[in-house]
Amino acid sequence: MLLASVNLNKRLGASGARTNLAAWLREHGVKIVLAQEPFKPADRTTPALGGFACAGGDGHLAAWVSEDLAPPAVSSPAPWVQRVELEWLVVLQVHLDPYTSASRAAQLAELAAMATAEKGRPLLVCGDFNLAPRPADGLFGEETSTFTTKAERQALQQLTRAASLVDTTADEGPVFTFERVFNGKPSRFRCDLALLSDYLTATTSVIADASTRNGPAAFTDHSALLIDLPLTLQAAEPDDVLFALSELTGDGPAAAPARREYQPHKTAMSRQAPSPASRAVTEHLTGPLGVRSVLDHGCGRGADVAHYRSAGLDAEGFDPHDDFVGPDPS
């Protein structure tokens, strides 16, 4: 499933920008749109986006989902961060303070606390961070920009360490996502980021697309991040549909819904230690409830089954995917 994260530079209120954005979304087959600074004023009614339904947000941060999909749960822990639940994946969309480094460092520290509070759930943190993660990621002219401070970079490193996140676009030669001439010199930054749980990087691709800010079809001044996730969302429920259109026109029976291919094994962790859930079972449930046996359905490679057995439980594991081999049940 393709997700797009992009700073729209408050342009969604203009019909031309909306038209170009809609065409770009159709061209790439995007299903989820996460937008920073989508429109102004921030409290206006969210503009309609053809083919998409607004899942929540305002002029600071907003999310849209393809209208053929069920809307995800969306909340706003703070004006600069939005939490989106996409099935098993938690997404934190951010737009950090564009003006003061101290504020950005504080927001990153708060973001690390939010990520840690997810207790190991698969996580994507994306959006406009308004900083250069490494010195090479921010240039003023041909010199390293001084816009990003050491404290910000330390706070960002603490976030990635605390939640085991990978900066997915940190190539050796930075691909800048924002460029502007300032005081006669080009200012270039890789500030639009996608931080992803480390075990998801093998099955997720992230591409920075500069066509969103270059050429006649541009609709913002930032590159968009196209994030292809191993994720399948539920289809939208029919809205008071009494009969298919084909029954009315006589064009034949309605097409059967497309079969979705689920590949949950692609997101399975290779654990070196028991999961938080299995630890909670042995610490809080088995003793008080007198449980003596456990069946771990979807045991993967069996780290949790081994944990249950080490706790003295009669534990067995089963996984329907052939590539996973749990502990010998004998």
C-alpha positions as CSV (number, residue, x, y, z in Angstrom):
1,M,0.0,0.0,0.0
2,L,1.4,3.4,-1.1
3,L,1.4,6.2,1.4
4,A,2.5,9.8,0.5
5,S,3.9,12.2,3.1
6,V,4.3,15.8,1.8
7,N,4.4,19.4,3.0
8,L,1.8,21.2,0.9
9,N,3.0,24.7,1.8
10,K,-0.6,25.8,2.6
11,R,-1.6,25.5,-1.1
12,L,-4.5,23.1,-1.0
13,G,-7.0,25.9,-0.9
14,A,-6.0,26.8,-4.5
15,S,-7.9,24.9,-7.2
16,G,-4.8,24.6,-9.4
17,A,-2.7,23.0,-6.7
18,R,-5.6,20.6,-5.8
19,T,-5.9,19.5,-9.4
20,N,-2.2,18.9,-9.7
21,L,-2.1,17.0,-6.4
22,A,-5.1,14.8,-7.4
23,A,-3.4,14.0,-10.8
24,W,-0.2,13.1,-9.1
25,L,-2.0,10.9,-6.6
26,R,-3.8,9.0,-9.4
27,E,-0.6,8.6,-11.4
28,H,1.2,6.9,-8.5
29,G,-1.7,5.0,-7.0
30,V,-1.4,6.6,-3.6
31,K,-3.9,5.3,-1.0
32,I,-3.0,7.4,2.1
33,V,-2.1,11.1,2.0
34,L,-0.4,12.6,5.1
35,A,0.0,16.4,4.6
36,Q,1.9,18.9,6.6
37,E,0.7,22.6,6.3
38,P,-2.0,21.6,3.9
39,F,-4.1,24.8,3.8
40,K,-4.7,28.1,5.5
41,P,-6.2,29.4,7.7
42,A,-5.6,26.4,9.9
43,D,-9.2,26.2,11.2
44,R,-11.0,26.3,7.9
45,T,-13.1,23.5,6.6
46,T,-10.8,20.8,5.1
47,P,-10.9,21.2,1.3
48,A,-12.2,18.2,-0.7
49,L,-9.7,16.0,-2.4
50,G,-11.1,14.0,-5.3
51,G,-11.1,10.3,-4.7
52,F,-10.2,10.7,-1.1
53,A,-12.0,11.1,2.3
54,C,-10.5,13.3,5.0
55,A,-9.7,11.0,8.0
56,G,-8.9,14.0,10.3
57,G,-6.8,17.0,10.9
58,D,-6.6,20.7,10.2
59,G,-4.3,23.2,8.5
60,H,-1.4,22.1,10.6
61,L,-1.6,18.3,9.8
62,A,-4.2,16.4,7.9
63,A,-4.8,12.8,6.6
64,W,-6.8,11.6,3.7
65,V,-7.6,8.0,2.8
66,S,-8.7,6.6,-0.6
67,E,-12.5,6.5,-0.6
68,D,-12.6,2.8,-1.3
69,L,-10.9,2.1,2.1
70,A,-12.2,2.2,5.6
71,P,-11.0,5.4,7.4
72,P,-8.3,4.9,10.0
73,A,-8.3,6.1,13.6
74,V,-6.7,9.6,13.8
75,S,-5.9,11.7,16.8
76,S,-3.8,14.8,17.5
77,P,-1.6,14.5,20.7
78,A,-0.3,18.0,19.9
79,P,-0.7,20.6,17.1
80,W,2.6,19.5,15.6
81,V,2.0,15.7,15.6
82,Q,-0.8,13.5,14.4
83,R,-1.3,9.8,15.3
84,V,-2.7,7.5,12.6
85,E,-3.5,3.8,13.1
86,L,-3.1,1.8,9.9
87,E,-4.1,-1.7,11.0
88,W,-1.0,-3.0,12.9
89,L,1.1,0.1,12.0
90,V,1.2,3.3,14.1
91,V,2.1,6.4,12.1
92,L,3.2,9.6,13.8
93,Q,3.0,12.5,11.3
94,V,5.0,15.6,12.4
95,H,5.7,19.1,11.4
96,L,8.3,20.4,13.8
97,D,8.8,24.1,14.6
98,P,10.3,25.9,11.6
99,Y,11.7,28.8,13.6
100,T,13.5,27.8,16.8
101,S,16.0,25.0,17.4
102,A,15.2,24.8,21.1
103,S,11.5,24.1,20.3
104,R,12.5,21.4,17.8
105,A,14.8,19.7,20.3
106,A,12.0,19.8,22.9
107,Q,9.5,18.4,20.3
108,L,11.9,15.6,19.4
109,A,12.3,14.7,23.1
110,E,8.5,14.6,23.4
111,L,8.2,12.5,20.2
112,A,10.7,10.0,21.7
113,A,8.4,9.6,24.7
114,M,5.4,9.1,22.5
115,A,7.2,6.5,20.4
116,T,8.4,4.6,23.6
117,A,4.8,4.6,24.9
118,E,3.8,2.6,21.8
119,K,5.6,-0.3,23.6
120,G,7.3,-1.9,20.6
121,R,4.4,-1.6,18.0
122,P,5.5,-1.2,14.4
123,L,6.1,2.5,13.9
124,L,6.5,5.1,11.1
125,V,7.4,8.7,12.0
126,C,7.3,10.9,9.0
127,G,6.8,14.5,7.9
128,D,8.7,17.8,7.8
129,F,11.3,17.8,10.6
130,N,12.6,21.3,9.6
131,L,16.2,20.2,10.3
132,A,19.1,18.4,8.7
133,P,19.8,15.1,10.4
134,R,23.5,15.2,9.4
135,P,25.7,18.2,8.5
136,A,25.7,17.0,4.9
137,D,21.9,17.2,4.8
138,G,21.8,21.0,5.1
139,L,23.8,23.3,2.8
140,F,23.8,27.1,2.5
141,G,25.6,27.8,-0.8
142,E,28.4,25.2,-0.8
143,E,29.0,25.4,3.0
144,T,27.4,23.4,5.8
145,S,24.3,25.2,7.1
146,T,24.3,26.3,10.7
147,F,20.5,26.2,10.9
148,T,20.4,22.8,12.7
149,T,22.1,22.6,16.1
150,K,24.0,19.8,17.8
151,A,21.2,19.5,20.4
152,E,18.6,18.9,17.7
153,R,20.7,16.1,16.1
154,Q,21.3,14.5,19.5
155,A,17.6,14.6,20.2
156,L,16.9,13.0,16.8
157,Q,19.4,10.3,17.5
158,Q,17.8,9.6,20.9
159,L,14.4,9.2,19.2
160,T,15.8,6.7,16.7
161,R,17.6,4.8,19.4
162,A,14.7,4.7,21.8
163,A,12.2,3.4,19.3
164,S,14.7,1.4,17.1
165,L,14.0,3.5,14.0
166,V,15.9,3.8,10.8
167,D,16.2,7.1,8.8
168,T,15.1,5.5,5.5
169,T,16.4,8.2,3.1
170,A,19.8,8.7,4.7
171,D,21.8,7.8,1.5
172,E,25.5,8.5,1.4
173,G,24.9,11.5,-1.0
174,P,21.9,13.3,0.4
175,V,18.8,13.8,-1.8
176,F,17.5,17.2,-0.8
177,T,13.8,17.6,-0.4
178,F,13.6,21.4,0.0
179,E,15.6,24.0,-1.9
180,R,15.2,27.8,-1.8
181,V,17.4,30.8,-2.6
182,F,18.0,32.9,0.5
183,N,20.1,36.0,0.5
184,G,21.3,35.2,-3.0
185,K,22.5,31.7,-2.1
186,P,20.8,28.3,-2.5
187,S,19.6,26.8,0.7
188,R,19.2,23.0,0.4
189,F,17.9,20.6,3.0
190,R,16.9,16.9,3.5
191,C,14.3,17.8,6.0
192,D,11.3,15.6,5.0
193,L,12.0,12.3,6.7
194,A,10.6,8.8,7.1
195,L,11.8,7.0,10.3
196,L,10.7,3.4,10.3
197,S,11.0,0.5,12.7
198,D,14.2,-1.3,11.8
199,Y,12.6,-4.7,11.1
200,L,10.3,-3.1,8.4
201,T,13.0,-1.7,6.2
202,A,13.5,-4.9,4.3
203,T,9.9,-4.9,3.0
204,T,9.3,-1.2,2.7
205,S,10.5,1.2,0.0
206,V,10.8,5.0,0.5
207,I,11.4,7.3,-2.5
208,A,11.7,11.1,-2.5
209,D,9.8,12.5,-5.5
210,A,10.9,16.0,-6.5
211,S,8.3,16.3,-9.3
212,T,5.9,17.7,-6.7
213,R,8.0,20.9,-6.6
214,N,9.5,21.1,-10.1
215,G,7.8,21.7,-13.4
216,P,4.4,22.9,-14.6
217,A,2.6,20.3,-12.6
218,A,4.2,21.2,-9.3
219,F,1.8,21.8,-6.3
220,T,4.2,22.6,-3.4
221,D,7.8,23.5,-2.7
222,H,8.8,20.2,-1.0
223,S,9.5,16.8,-2.4
224,A,7.0,14.1,-1.4
225,L,8.0,10.9,0.2
226,L,6.4,7.8,-1.4
227,I,6.3,5.0,1.2
228,D,5.3,1.6,-0.1
229,L,4.3,-0.4,3.0
230,P,3.6,-4.2,3.4
231,L,0.1,-3.3,4.5
232,T,-3.5,-4.0,3.5
233,L,-6.3,-1.8,4.8
234,Q,-9.9,-2.9,5.1
235,A,-12.3,-1.9,2.3
236,A,-14.8,0.7,3.0
237,E,-18.3,-0.4,4.0
238,P,-21.0,0.2,1.3
239,D,-22.9,3.4,2.1
240,D,-26.6,2.5,1.8
241,V,-26.1,0.7,-1.5
242,L,-29.4,-1.0,-2.5
243,F,-28.2,-2.5,-5.9
244,A,-25.3,-2.4,-8.2
245,L,-25.3,0.3,-11.0
246,S,-24.9,-2.5,-13.5
247,E,-28.3,-3.9,-12.5
248,L,-29.9,-0.6,-13.4
249,T,-28.1,-0.1,-16.7
250,G,-28.2,-3.8,-17.8
251,D,-24.5,-3.9,-18.5
252,G,-24.1,-7.2,-16.8
253,P,-23.4,-8.3,-13.2
254,A,-21.2,-6.2,-10.9
255,A,-17.6,-7.2,-10.8
256,A,-16.6,-9.3,-7.9
257,P,-14.5,-7.4,-5.3
258,A,-10.8,-7.8,-5.9
259,R,-9.1,-10.5,-3.7
260,R,-6.6,-8.9,-1.4
261,E,-3.3,-10.7,-0.8
262,Y,-2.3,-10.7,2.8
263,Q,1.4,-11.3,3.6
264,P,1.7,-10.7,7.3
265,H,4.8,-12.8,7.5
266,K,6.7,-10.0,5.8
267,T,6.4,-7.9,8.9
268,A,7.3,-10.5,11.5
269,M,10.1,-9.7,13.8
270,S,13.2,-11.9,14.3
271,R,13.3,-11.6,18.1
272,Q,16.3,-12.2,20.2
273,A,14.2,-11.7,23.4
274,P,10.6,-12.4,24.4
275,S,8.0,-9.8,23.2
276,P,6.4,-7.3,25.6
277,A,3.1,-9.1,25.3
278,S,4.6,-12.5,26.3
279,R,6.3,-10.8,29.3
280,A,3.0,-9.3,30.3
281,V,1.4,-12.7,30.1
282,T,3.9,-14.3,32.5
283,E,4.1,-11.3,34.8
284,H,0.4,-10.5,35.2
285,L,-1.8,-13.2,33.9
286,T,-0.6,-16.8,34.3
287,G,-0.1,-16.6,38.1
288,P,-3.2,-14.7,39.2
289,L,-5.4,-16.8,36.8
290,G,-3.8,-20.1,37.5
291,V,-2.9,-20.7,33.8
292,R,-0.6,-23.6,33.3
293,S,-0.6,-24.0,29.5
294,V,-0.3,-21.6,26.5
295,L,-0.8,-22.0,22.8
296,D,1.0,-19.3,20.7
297,H,-0.8,-19.2,17.4
298,G,1.4,-17.3,14.9
299,C,4.5,-18.0,16.9
300,G,7.0,-17.1,14.2
301,R,10.3,-18.4,15.1
302,G,9.3,-19.3,18.6
303,A,11.0,-16.8,20.9
304,D,7.8,-16.3,22.9
305,V,7.2,-20.1,23.2
306,A,10.7,-20.5,24.6
307,H,10.0,-17.7,27.1
308,Y,6.7,-19.4,28.2
309,R,8.5,-22.7,28.7
310,S,11.3,-21.1,30.7
311,A,8.6,-19.7,33.0
312,G,7.4,-23.3,33.7
313,L,4.4,-23.3,31.4
314,D,3.3,-26.1,29.2
315,A,3.7,-24.1,25.9
316,E,3.2,-25.0,22.3
317,G,3.6,-22.9,19.2
318,F,2.0,-22.9,15.7
319,D,2.5,-20.7,12.7
320,P,0.7,-21.2,9.3
321,H,3.7,-19.8,7.4
322,D,6.1,-22.5,6.2
323,D,9.2,-20.4,6.6
324,F,8.7,-20.1,10.3
325,V,9.9,-22.8,12.6
326,G,9.0,-22.7,16.2
327,P,10.5,-24.7,19.0
328,D,10.2,-28.5,18.7
329,P,6.8,-29.3,20.3
330,S,8.2,-32.6,21.5
